[in-house]
């Protein structure tokens, strides 16, 4: 099946299946209610925009982010081979502010305080500059965090480039300086991590660069037991297109790193240790919710924040009124920009209903059918060569609790679609997909 622009738009719209109803509730929502959104990535920008679009003047939205703009990880691997420039991936909050009326504050949240028992009287957000923000509902969309590898480790010498920005530029400079016969070593963390196909597409692009320069080695050290996304596509690419260049290894855990020396110490599934060195070493570390989210108690000591997928409200006692979307939540859905945008719309719809006094939780005995329409989707394109790409799309549907005593359901994977092969048409459509995504979230 060809995944053209029309099919993309159909899939993209599926994430907003509940979008038709929130505006009906405007007349029943006395306000203005205050919602604070922490984080201005795809999740935060989208939920802020749709809260204002659907909530109207009854909902005042404040977006807090320490940066003046968001740099997209989507397409950022193309900076490595020079097909994109980092400044082309910068997305500003100008439209959110001027057109949708979102109050954008350039600062960082350092704490959240419950104004009453269980958030019934709202929340107070403490900012780094000393100011406080008060809100009825709080949305946490602060992105991904890393577990620092053991050893003499420094991201300047072994950049991750998994949060687009200076790290991307640093890795791009190192990759572009590779010569014929050089070795590029990269690590892939245990799943879940941000952008499941991202490491494999990066391996392909670096292999393409070395192939054009006359050869070299791309050593891929995957902590997982298999390729995590688009397995048939990347297996063919590694075995055929980049045969003799890509050395892909599974079940390899990263024990320590000597960044200055460019050496990774690994442990195989059999328990044996090995030192692997490279001219360029790209460490993508193990991932978890951002430190702020964990320090706030939203993960209860785990890596990810537990949520109710009907509203993305925290399921941790005492955090009623706090919603977590994007990379920090632990619903089992892939951590991607497209998925973050899809979750944000479900969350925005739920917040508007809840502010209007509507119960959005699962109650089979009440005959409510909203939960039956909750779907999310994730689509992405993966460049495989300098001018060819593949694609992947996944659709998730809400499933009600299936065990006695469970209060929330889950998002279950219902469909996966993949390109039959990488080609130039997919590569061109990749930019239309990205443009649609950027526009939907930030413009």
Order of alpha helices (4+ residues) and beta strands (2+ residues): alpha-beta-alpha-beta-beta-beta-alpha-beta-beta-beta-beta-beta-beta-alpha-beta-alpha-beta-alpha-beta-beta-beta-beta-beta-beta-alpha-beta-beta-beta-alpha-beta-beta-beta-alpha
